[in-house]
Amino acid sequence: MKLDDVPINELTKEGDALDQSIALNRITLSLLQSQKESNKRMFKIIIALIIAFVVMFGAFLYYASQWENVEEVAETITTTQEVSGEDAEINNVQGNQYNDNSVHNEGVGD
């Protein structure tokens, strides 16, 4: 093939395509480099958060270990009150007073 047989316009278009390809490769490499730096920063932040969580968990365990666990055994005592006489009164848990032979009807007769 002779040099005269190759059209000049096609060579110019190929040269432009090559320049565009090189430019796109440079842009891609630049984006990859910035993504790599971003990933490094993100990795450092994740490591810092993990260390912070471990320190906080350790501080909580240290704080919780300062308290003694005391188990108390409760005794149940049953007391029976016997009242005799007209003036004798008993107060129950709700604060109602009963005489010796009175009956408490709550809410009846309103």
Secondary structure, DSSP 8 states (H G I E B T S, - for coil): --GGGS-HHHHHHHHHHHHHHHHHHHHHHHHHHHHHHHHHHHHHHHHHHHHHHHHHHHHHHHHHHTS-----------------SSS-EEE-TT--EEETT----TT---
